[in-house]
Amino acid sequence: MSASPSSRMHPEVEPEGLRILFADACLLAFDKPAGLLSVPGRGADKYDSLATRAVARWSDARVVHRLDMATSGVIVFARGAEAQRALGAAFAAREVQKHYVAVVTGSLARNAGQIDLPLAADWPNRPRQRVDAERGKSALTRWHVIRYETGPDGERCTRVALTPVTGRSHQLRVHLKAIGHPILGDPLYGTAADTGADGAPRLMLHATALSLAHPGDGRPLTMHSPVPF
């Protein structure tokens, strides 16, 4: 996947540990590493986050969306309330295109498809989510196979491109679990949750590209991040 003129394939790394993909007066885009929170959690041990680091550099940086702590890749922040409103509206209207790459267990039987299963919070087991036909919110994920591989434990696995049409919490992880192909290295929904390990060094899920209209002037932007696994 080639980079657009507005993005950098090799992020600029700042002293704060920020890997900057794009920065101007309205918009910030970063390449988030796996293991870093998108926003602060509860307690001093969860204070460090991408948002904390961004605000330390840009005091007007504001959260627009999130990636799970274990997920790496492209994430954007607004600068100021007006840009935050514009980006929030774009996400809500599904005008932002997000693309992910994952490595899942087993060999998918088809080359492409979609998963249309409603999701809801699994309250007794938070933060887990679950498929819930009665109370769940609609959730749609499109996918296609990139290639078949051998996993770190020697088992067959599949590298797959994922496009979430909706943006539910843990959507990709729950959807792939639901069709019998959980993401490798997933401590909540993968085989590691049952066996304690599946040979993967991390959650094998990466946000590789994000396309949107610039909140200031409307020009199309695409930010890319190379898959690190």
Secondary structure, DSSP 8 states (H G I E B T S, - for coil): ----TTS-SS-EE-TTS-EEEEE-SSEEEEEE-TT--SS--SSGGG---HHHHHHHH-TTEEE-----TT-EEEEEEEESHHHHHHHHHHHHTT-SEEEEEEEEES--SSSEEEEE--EEE-GGGTT-EEE-TTT-B--EEEEEEEEEEE-TTS-EEEEEEEEESS--TTHHHHHHHHTT--BTT-TTTSTHHHHS--S-SS--EEEEEEEEE-TTT--EEEEE-----
